[in-house]
Structures are given as structure tokens and as C-alpha cells.
């Protein structure tokens, strides 16, 4: 996937866990041969009918980390391939940078040519299994803290032995830790001026030291996967800076589960690099909303279903 040298400076963004919904991607599966090929490839790679869970549920089964993560990745890749199929080479935007939020980083690696789709979905399914296992070993939780300065929240984390796990927008930060500690941190945040605190419906304390058992297992899985240098740089979650070599990518993947997702730094880097058009490719609109909160003037498109794809095609004259 080569970078464009003229026209708008484009970034592709890929969503993470929480964007799943039963039935996601079904319209594309029915109408786009390229999207169908991706979903069928995922089923074959995993040796199970993940597509049945994606399209039919039940919701509780899709929400399981071991299914949600490869499911979101599969549908995101299906959206990307349908986009390429519909727009054709002459109209398909060519990104200068790609990025994904947590799980979405793996989809970005496939989009950038650093990881095959089959290897990627197998790796993501193992990641989900390891994360669920680590979560079962500790009573952990996460909470979104809205409207609080970084320094003030960092003080609360030190006092409660929690960690900042996602820096999403200037106004939204997520903390992780033992469930009781997270609840205490929420109380302190409310007392000290946070606009709002929200306990997140997740299985564990993701992107914190409580994921260390999963990180160790994932490092072994990553070591066994073929990685290539990326054709398009990926803006890394852990640093907010671009990476492209196989060695850099391997390091990012083997440290990411216990590291903070610095999403707002990722978006700021893309903006500072001249990106002025963002495409969120995959189910949901979470990342598009975050981009607009970081930079209200940014141009953002969603490609998550047939309707979004048709709207994009019309806007590009395809």
C-alpha cells in the first residue's frame, strides 16, 4: 500500500474491542465478493465458523474477547477490501499513515502489508484468549475519566495503585487496575472535579501490569509469526510515533498489552504530519468521534457497511 504524493494526506484508522455488534459486516458479505473472501479466509484460518458468531450471535458469545477481537479484525479487513473493490485503483485513497486502537493495530499491520490476514487473525484470537485468561486470574476493571487534567489523574493513580491505560482524547482518559482500586480512583476523581466517571463493561484491567501473564504468552506467539517491513508506516500505540520495520513492529506487539494506548498522541502525530482526511475502516464510529474531539476541523469518513461505502464512492465520484 503505497503513500500518495498528491491530493489530500490520508490516514486509515482501524477500531478496537468494543466496536463489535451482532450482524456487523453481513451486508458487505452478501454484496461484496472481496469482503466475502476475507470472512471466508478467516473462518478457514481459524478452523471455526467465526462468521456465524459475527452475523448471528448470540451477543454474549460475540462479546467474549476471544471472539470479539478476531471478529472486529475480520470485518475491518472486509470493509477495506470492499472499499478497494468498489472504488478501484484510480479512486482508492492511498494512506501516508495507518493506525489502530489496541486490537486495531493488528488490522493496521495487515493493511500495511506487514502481516498476513491469516496469521493476523490467528494471532489476534490467541491474544484474546490470553487476555481473557489473565483477566480471570485477577479481579480487574477499567473506568473512563472525563474532564480531568492529566497531572491530577496521575496523582489519583499513584494514590490508588491504578494505571492510566488509554489516553483517548484531551477530555477522556481510561484507567485500569484491581476493581476495588478503580472504584476508589473513580470516587477521588469525582471529588476532585472530574466531569464524569464511567465504569467500563470489560472483562479485566487491560493495558496494565495485570496483563503481564498475557503479555508473556503473546510474546511467544508473536515470535512464531512472520512479520515484514510495512509498506506504509504504522503510528504505534505505545509511543504515538511511526514504526515500519519488522523489528520495531515485533517490539510494539510484545509490549503493548501492558502499555498505555496513547491514541491522542497518535492522532496528533498524524495531524502534525499533514494528515487532513481520516478513514475509519471497520464497525462502529468510535475512532471518528475521537478524531473530531481532538481536531474538530478534520475530515472523517466511516466505512463500516454498504451504506457508508456507497456514500464514500459518491463523494469520490467512483
C-alpha positions as a printed Julia matrix, in Angstrom:
318×3 Matrix{Float64}:
   0.0     0.0    0.0
   1.96    2.98  -1.24
   1.7     6.52   0.05
   0.1     9.13  -2.11
   2.29   12.01  -3.32
  -0.55   14.33  -4.31
  -4.01   15.27  -3.17
  -5.23   15.01   0.42
  -2.93   13.48   3.0
  -4.79   10.42   4.22
  -4.71    8.12   7.25
  -6.54    4.84   7.68
  -7.79    4.03  11.2
  -8.96    0.62  12.47
 -11.21    0.15  15.52
 -10.59   -1.9   18.64
 -12.64   -4.03  21.0
 -15.99   -2.57  21.95
 -16.95   -1.79  18.36
 -18.48   -5.23  17.81
 -22.17   -5.75  17.12
 -24.05   -8.85  16.03
 -24.65   -8.62  12.28
 -21.68   -6.36  11.58
 -20.37   -6.81   8.05
 -23.26   -9.02   6.93
 -24.45   -6.61   4.23
 -20.92   -6.38   2.83
 -20.55  -10.16   2.99
 -23.69  -10.53   0.88
 -22.91   -7.8   -1.64
 -19.11   -7.71  -1.98
 -17.18  -10.74  -3.26
 -13.98   -9.22  -1.85
 -15.5    -8.85   1.62
 -16.89  -12.39   1.48
 -13.47  -13.74   0.55
 -11.92  -12.14   3.65
 -14.54  -13.54   6.04
 -14.28  -16.98   4.46
 -10.48  -16.83   4.74
 -10.8   -16.02   8.45
 -13.1   -19.0    9.05
 -10.64  -21.25   7.24
  -7.62  -19.84   9.1
  -9.26  -20.35  12.49
 -10.86  -23.68  11.69
 -14.16  -22.49  13.15
 -17.2   -20.64  11.82
 -16.45  -17.29  13.41
 -18.7   -15.75  10.76
 -21.74  -17.47  12.33
 -21.0   -15.74  15.65
 -20.34  -12.4   13.91
 -23.53  -12.5   11.86
 -25.93  -14.38  14.16
 -24.55  -14.06  17.69
 -25.63  -14.54  20.36
 -24.33  -11.22  21.62
 -22.78  -12.73  24.75
 -20.73  -15.08  22.6
 -19.56  -12.31  20.27
 -18.64  -10.14  23.25
 -16.18  -12.77  24.51
 -12.69  -11.4   23.98
 -11.58  -14.5   22.09
 -14.35  -13.89  19.51
 -14.72  -10.11  19.56
 -11.11   -9.41  18.66
 -10.78  -11.61  15.55
 -14.37  -10.71  14.64
 -13.68   -6.99  14.57
 -10.44   -7.57  12.7
 -12.19   -9.76  10.1
 -14.96   -7.24   9.48
 -12.5    -4.34   9.34
 -10.43   -6.13   6.7
 -13.63   -6.99   4.83
 -14.53   -3.29   4.82
 -11.07   -2.42   3.49
 -11.21   -4.99   0.69
 -14.76   -3.97  -0.25
 -13.57   -0.36  -0.36
 -10.74   -1.3   -2.74
 -13.12   -3.36  -4.87
 -15.76   -0.63  -5.11
 -13.51    2.38  -5.65
 -10.95    0.76  -7.93
  -7.31    1.69  -8.18
  -7.97    5.15  -9.58
 -10.24    6.32  -6.75
  -8.95    4.32  -3.77
  -7.32    6.7   -1.26
  -3.68    5.89  -0.56
  -2.7     6.48   3.07
   0.52    8.07   4.2
  -0.02    6.57   7.68
  -2.16    3.87   9.26
  -3.1     3.29  12.9
  -5.4     1.18  15.02
  -6.67    1.42  18.57
  -5.29   -1.52  20.61
  -6.63   -4.57  18.73
  -6.99   -2.32  15.67
  -3.22   -2.01  15.48
  -3.09   -5.61  14.25
  -5.56   -4.79  11.48
  -3.4    -1.8   10.57
  -0.4    -4.13  10.25
  -2.3    -6.3    7.76
  -3.4    -3.21   5.83
   0.22   -2.02   5.72
   1.49   -5.34   4.39
   3.48   -6.26   7.49
   1.33   -9.25   8.5
  -0.82  -11.67   6.52
  -4.54  -11.74   7.18
  -4.48  -15.41   8.17
  -1.56  -15.01  10.56
  -3.07  -11.8   11.89
  -6.44  -13.27  12.78
  -4.86  -16.33  14.4
  -2.57  -14.07  16.42
  -5.47  -11.85  17.47
  -7.56  -14.83  18.54
  -4.65  -16.04  20.7
  -4.26  -12.51  22.07
  -7.92  -12.52  23.04
  -7.61  -15.92  24.69
  -4.55  -14.83  26.67
  -6.19  -11.57  27.74
  -9.28  -13.4   28.98
  -7.11  -15.88  30.88
  -5.13  -13.07  32.52
  -8.37  -11.29  33.39
  -9.69  -14.44  35.04
  -6.59  -14.51  37.26
  -7.28  -11.08  38.76
 -10.4    -9.12  39.64
  -9.55   -6.15  37.44
 -11.55   -3.37  35.87
 -11.36   -0.16  33.85
 -13.04    3.24  34.03
 -13.23    6.26  31.75
 -12.46    9.57  33.45
 -13.82   12.61  31.64
 -12.83   16.23  32.15
  -9.74   15.86  34.35
  -6.19   17.14  33.84
  -3.51   14.51  33.23
  -1.44   15.53  36.24
  -4.41   15.37  38.6
  -5.42   11.94  37.34
  -1.82   10.73  37.58
  -1.85   11.74  41.27
  -5.0     9.71  41.83
  -3.48    6.69  40.09
  -0.44    6.86  42.36
  -2.68    7.07  45.43
  -4.88    4.14  44.39
  -2.3     1.89  42.67
  -4.15    2.14  39.37
  -2.7     2.96  35.95
  -3.54    5.19  33.01
  -4.29    2.69  30.26
  -5.81    4.72  27.4
  -5.22    8.38  26.59
  -8.03    8.71  24.09
  -8.78   12.43  23.74
  -7.83   15.57  25.68
 -11.07   15.1   27.63
 -11.16   11.3   28.04
  -8.65    9.04  29.76
  -9.13    5.44  30.85
  -7.63    3.89  33.98
  -7.09    0.21  34.82
  -6.32   -1.82  37.91
  -7.79   -4.03  40.58
 -11.54   -3.48  40.61
 -11.67   -2.09  44.15
  -8.79    0.26  43.36
 -10.52    1.51  40.2
 -13.69    2.18  42.19
 -11.69    4.18  44.74
  -9.99    6.13  41.95
 -13.4     6.98  40.49
 -14.52    8.29  43.88
 -11.45   10.5   44.17
 -11.83   11.74  40.6
 -15.42   12.74  41.27
 -14.39   14.52  44.47
 -11.59   16.39  42.69
 -13.53   17.8   39.79
 -13.88   15.16  37.07
 -16.88   15.94  34.9
 -17.87   12.29  34.83
 -16.56    8.81  35.6
 -17.81    5.67  33.87
 -17.03    2.07  34.82
 -16.41    0.16  31.59
 -18.08   -3.2   30.89
 -14.84   -5.11  30.26
 -13.51   -8.44  31.49
 -10.29   -7.17  33.03
  -7.68   -4.48  33.56
  -6.4    -4.27  30.0
  -3.26   -2.3   29.17
  -1.96   -2.55  32.72
   0.55   -4.68  34.6
  -2.28   -7.13  35.42
  -1.97   -8.26  31.78
   1.62   -9.43  32.3
   0.7   -13.15  32.06
  -0.98  -12.45  28.72
   1.95  -10.34  27.52
   4.36  -13.2   28.16
   2.22  -15.63  26.2
   1.69  -13.14  23.4
   5.45  -12.55  23.06
   5.87  -16.25  22.35
   3.05  -16.17  19.79
   4.47  -13.09  18.06
   7.9   -14.74  17.89
   6.38  -17.5   15.79
   4.72  -15.22  13.23
   6.27  -13.93  10.02
   6.47  -10.12  10.04
   7.61   -7.92   7.15
   8.61   -4.28   6.95
   5.47   -2.2    6.49
   4.79   -0.57   3.12
   3.01    2.26   5.0
   4.21    3.43   8.43
   2.05    2.49  11.42
   1.64    5.07  14.18
   2.34    2.98  17.27
   0.0     2.89  20.27
   2.81    2.71  22.81
   4.66    5.83  21.63
   2.45    7.8   19.26
   5.32    7.67  16.76
   5.56    5.87  13.4
   7.19    2.47  13.02
   7.79    0.45   9.87
  10.49   -2.21  10.32
   9.68   -5.77  11.32
  11.84   -5.38  14.42
  10.0    -2.26  15.55
   6.67   -3.95  14.95
   7.66   -7.03  16.94
   8.71   -4.84  19.88
   5.42   -2.92  19.73
   3.36   -6.09  19.8
   5.33   -7.7   22.61
   4.96   -4.7   24.94
   1.51   -3.39  24.03
  -0.72   -5.36  26.39
   0.84   -3.82  29.5
   1.38   -0.36  27.99
  -0.86    2.69  27.72
  -2.62    3.24  24.39
  -1.57    6.79  23.56
  -4.32    7.35  20.99
  -4.47   11.13  21.22
  -0.69   11.23  20.64
  -1.19    9.01  17.59
  -3.8    11.36  16.16
  -1.72   14.44  16.99
   1.26   12.93  15.18
  -0.88   12.28  12.12
  -2.21   15.83  12.17
   1.27   17.27  12.58
   2.42   15.1    9.66
  -0.13   16.84   7.45
  -2.97   14.31   7.53
  -6.23   16.09   6.86
  -8.52   13.19   5.88
  -9.16   10.2    8.14
 -10.95    7.0    7.14
 -12.24    4.82   9.97
 -12.47    1.39   8.37
 -14.46   -1.19  10.31
 -17.51   -1.46  12.55
 -18.66    1.48  14.64
 -17.7     5.14  14.76
 -15.66    5.33  17.96
 -12.4     6.48  16.38
 -14.1     9.02  14.14
 -15.63   10.6   17.22
 -12.27   10.71  18.97
 -10.59   12.34  15.99
 -13.27   15.04  15.85
 -12.83   15.75  19.57
  -9.09   16.11  19.05
  -9.39   18.16  15.85
 -12.92   19.4   15.05
 -11.89   20.56  11.58
 -10.6    17.15  10.49
 -12.41   15.47   7.61
 -13.53   12.0    8.68
 -15.21    9.19   6.74
 -16.63    5.9    8.05
 -16.52    2.71   6.03
 -18.33    0.11   8.11
 -21.21   -1.07   5.95
 -22.65   -0.92   2.44
 -24.3     2.46   3.07
 -21.05    4.05   4.25
 -19.21    2.58   1.29
 -21.8     3.9   -1.14
 -21.63    7.37   0.41
 -17.85    7.34   0.11
 -18.0     6.2   -3.51
 -20.4     9.03  -4.35
 -18.21   11.6   -2.62
 -15.17   10.43  -4.6
 -17.02   10.15  -7.88
 -16.4     6.41  -8.16
